[in-house]
């Protein structure tokens, strides 16, 4: 009986301490606090995409223009040989997203690389998880490709390892 009461009391304390994810003076809505006390915006890293896995820190790689579509490219976490890597493509608000963006990690030919389609995540963002080939050759880049009026248009951008 005492054990049961202690378990109930501990559970009640745990739920009370949780705060149900509500903003506090120490962290605003749309952000979260880590055990070490650091505060991050929900879009910065972790499972901001709601797909059940952590992505890591969100790093700006730069701007890319494919045909009539301009975008900012972000890397989430590290790129490791033989593993999926996460990338976001952010487009200007009010602009139509391209119907399809394909991406891969490696060289321009895509040989030995798995091409993936970037999926719509919001009105201004596409998200993709291409797998980095193993081994990952020096000079490898993230390649992005869309279907343009005169055929496929592709460009590369460097990433952080």
N, C-alpha and C positions, 0 to 999 in steps of 0.2 A: 504494500500500500504506500509506504514512504517512497519507494523507488518510482512508482507511478506518479505521485505528487511532484517529485523532483523533476521528472521528465516533462510534465505539463508546465511547470514553472519555467524551466529552461526554454521550452518552446515558445512560451509567451514572451519571454525576454528577447528571443531571437527575432520574432515578428515585430515587436515594438521597436527594436533597434534598426530594423531594415529601413524604415521610413518610406516604404512603398515607392521608391524612386522619385519622390517629390523633390522639387528644387529646395535648396536651403540657402541661407546667406552665403555659405561657402561654395556653392556651385549652382549655376543657373539652369533653367530648363534647357534641354538640348545638350547637356553635358553630363559627365559622370566623374566620380572620384575613385581613384585606385587605392589599394591598401596602403601604399606608401604616401598617400596624401596628394598626389599629382592630380590635376583636373584637366580633362580633355573634352573637346566638343565631340559629340557622338559621331560626326562625319570623319573625325581624324583617324580613327583606327578601331580595331576590335570588330564586333559583329554589327556594324552600322547597316549592313545590307540585309540583315535578317535571314541569312542563308545558313546559319548554324555553325559557321567557322570564323575564327578570328583572322583578320587580314593584316594587321600590323599598322605601323605609322603610314600616313598618307603623305607622299612626297610629290611635289610638282616636278614633272619632267620637261614641260614646255608646251608650245603651241604647234599644231600641225594643221595644214590645210589640204584637204583631199577634194579636188574638184571645187564645187561651190560650198563645201562644208568645212568650217573652221572649228577647231576644238582645242581644249586644254587637256593634256594627258597627265594622269596621276598614277603613280605606283603605290600599291598598298602592301607594305611588308617587303620581304626580300625575294629575289629571284634565285632559286637554287636548282642545280641540275636534277632532272628527273622528277621535279615537283611542279604542281600548278602554281602560277603566279597571278596576282590580282591587279587589274588595271581599271581605272575609270576614265571615261571620255566625257568631258563636260562641254556642253554647247550653250550658246547664248540663249537667254529666255526669249520666247516668241518666234524662234527659228524652228523650222521642221527638222526633225531628226532624219538622217539618211535611212532608207529602207533596210539596208544591211551593211554592217561593218564586220569584216573578218580580220582576225589577227593571229600572229604566230611569233614565236621567239626563235631567232636563228639568223640565217642569211636571207638574201632577197629571193632565192629560188624556193625557199621553204622546205627543201629536201631534208628529211630527218626530223621535221617539226610537225606538230599537230596543229592544224588550223582550227580556230574556234570562231563562232559567231558571238559578237557582243550583244547582250540582251538589254532591252529597255528597263531601266530602273526607276526613272522618273521622267517628267516632261523635258528635262534638260540633260539627262545622264544615261549613258550606256555603260555596262559593266561586263568585263570579260575575264576568263581564267585560262589563258593558254598554258600549256605545259612546256617547261623549259627542257630542251633535249639534254641527254646525258651521254657523253660529256658536253658541256656548254663551251663552245669554241670562243676564243678571244675574238672580239669584234662583233659578236652577236648583238642584235638589236631587237626591239619590238617593232614588227612590221604591221602596218594597218592598210587595209584595202577596201575600196568601195567600187561599185559598178558605176562608172561615169557614162556620159552620153556617147563617148567614142571608145568605150571598153573599160576594163578595170584600171583604176588609178591606185597606186600604192606609194607609201612613204615609210621611212623608218625613223625611229627616235631611240636614243640610247636610254638605258635603264641602269639602276643601281643594283649591285650584287649584294 
